[in-house]
Amino acid sequence: MAVIDFKDSEVIIRDPGNKDIVGKTRSRTIQLGMFGTSRNAIWAGDRRLKVDAYPVGRGSFHANRKAFRLEPGDPFILNYEPYGISNKVWRVLRIEEESAESEKIVVHCVEDVSYLSTAPDVQGVKGSAGDRTTALQALAEVKVEEAPYVVVGDEIRLMTLAGRRLLREIGYKVLISVDGSSYNQLALCEHFSVHGTLVSDYTDDTFEIDSEVGFQVDFDNDDVDQIESISESEMLMGRNFALLGTELISFKTITPVSGNRYSITTVVRGMADTVKSYHSAGEEFWYLGFRRFGTFADSQFAKGITRHVKYNPYSSLHTADVSDAEEMSITFRGRAKAPYTPANFKANAGSYHPTYSSDVVLTWDPRLRGTGAGYGDPDTVTDATAVWEGLFKIEVFVGGSKVRTTEGIDAKTWTYTQAMIEADNGGDLPTRIFFRLTNYIDDDAGFRYESGHAELNVYNPDGVDKGAPTTTTTTTTTTTSTSTSSTSTSSSTSSSTTTTAP
């Protein structure tokens, strides 16, 4: 017995009448029996859909049997001034006898779909609801970032953030330019972030896992309904990942307040390569989740390269005018390739107002970008072992001037001996010495990728005052971890303080 192989084919036909009238596309399934090849089925489907999608003309007329010599399927040109028909190509569908005694026939015909106009004059259906608006506008809330390690691994990529404006956008084109004048399409992104603004200040004096204070956000639209509260374990894995200002966070609970204002509580702060910082009212909040953003690579992306970026939204009907899109620029610094800022930076075993009288013994803990870097399930992540990425650099400042730089440190400790101090300061022991610690990686291409700075002031009450250094705001980060035989937890605290540093 022969087996009939039935195949399904999908044919997309331009449907201007349907789109212009109802503002969207429609689909219809048709059965084409006895078509044995996909090519023939697609041809037949194409013809059928053209007829169904366009308001083609159909009609009948009487003709003399002897004078009308066309057969069904034959084309002809029809002109009929009373109906405004001029030079239209029609085809004969069928021919009927008017009657057994008559010499006249009835010719049924239809406008030929192969000669249809591609720009029909159609009018939208008007009613009490008014005309449907389908136009798009430029996205109002956009941001371009360099993707962090936890998102893309050890690769330099763009991270695109955009909030929907009219709620009919289905994606946006990521356009990129070298000079800001000529743009090329890099990729399409179908992931929209949920955007809002901070209602009031969110300070930096909370715990690293803030379960007491939290903050409120005014969201732009109803997309906030897509965010939900999660468990603590999911929070620590970064399921409710978000960007507040420049700080990456994750949160557990989201609660409606009024309208599109929501309260966010139980927050993990300073995640990945960021540190806990002070946020003022009005700062941007971007909900990222696991995939509410785009990441895109290009062969030309490298440290030090600057590119201009635009996002141009599109829907099933339209694409916005690219000239209206906001222009942004980004200079790549190799964020995903850079190690994290070291933690627990101490001098002579003290991190809060440490003092010295002879040698200064500096110690620190490297932060690994994987295990122990503040991003993971507490039931599976173990304490970071005594390993680190790259090497360390220490800069020493006294009285606003850099007096020593030591690179290539392949350890978690370094001693600024009394002999070094005296050699750098004319035989004196200064009242204040400022240290800046950096973790860095040099790759085979000659690029250096540096972490943020861990900074520390060390005091000698009996020392010699070398002058007032420049006052800057620095960030000190301290990380502690504890573990048991069955579970392991990690927490870290950081505080921003005004210190005397060059």
ZILIN-V932352 format. One line per field, one symbol per residue. phi: phi as a letter, one per 20 degrees, with the letter a starting at -180 (. if undefined). burial: b if it has 24 or more other C-alpha atoms within 12 Angstrom, else e. A space follows every 10 residues. Layout:
phi=???
burial=???
This chain:
phi=.fdeeecdcd dddfcfffff edmaecdbec dcfmeecfff ffffffffff ffecffecab bebfgfeedf dgofebedcb fgemecleec cfebccffaf eeeecddebb ffffdffecf ecdffdbffn ffecfddffe dcbcceffgf ecmebebfdd cbdfddmdfd rbeedcbedn dddcfeadcd ddeddbcffb gcfddeffde ddembdceef bfgffeecfc efffffenfe fbddmdeecb cecccfdald ecddcldedl eledcfbece gnffccedle beadccdbfe fbgnedcdcc ddfbcfdccf fffeffeccb dfdmgfeefe ffdlfcclmc ddlfcbcbfd eecadfdefd gndnbrffec fdffffcbem ccccddccln dfdaccdmfd adbbdeffff gffecmnddf fccddcdceb cdefeneddd ffeecbdcdc geeefeoeff ececcddccc bcbcfdcccc bbcbbecece bf
burial=eeeeeeeeee bebbbbbbbb beeeeeeeee eeeeeeeeee bbebbbbbbb bbbbbbeeee eeeeeeeeeb eeeeeeebee eeeeeeebbb bbbebbeeee eeeebbbbbb bbbeebeeee eeeeeeeeee eeeeebbbbb bbbbbbbbbb bbeebbbbbb bbbbbbebbb bbbbbbbeee eeeeebebbb bbbbbbbbbe ebebebbbbb eeebbbbbbb bebbeebbbb ebbbbbbbbb bbbbbbbbbb bbbbbeeeeb bbbbbbbbbb bbbbbbbbbe eebbbbbbbe bbbbbbeeee bbbeeebbbb bbbbbebbbb ebeebbbbbb ebbbbbbbbb bbbbbbbbee beebbbbbeb bbbbbbbbbb bbbbbbbbee bbbbeeebbb bbbbbbbbbe bebeeeeebe ebbbbbeeee beebbeebbb bbbbbbbbbb beeeeeebbb bbbbbbbbbb eebeeeeeee eeebbbbbbb beeeeeeebb bbbbbbeebb bb
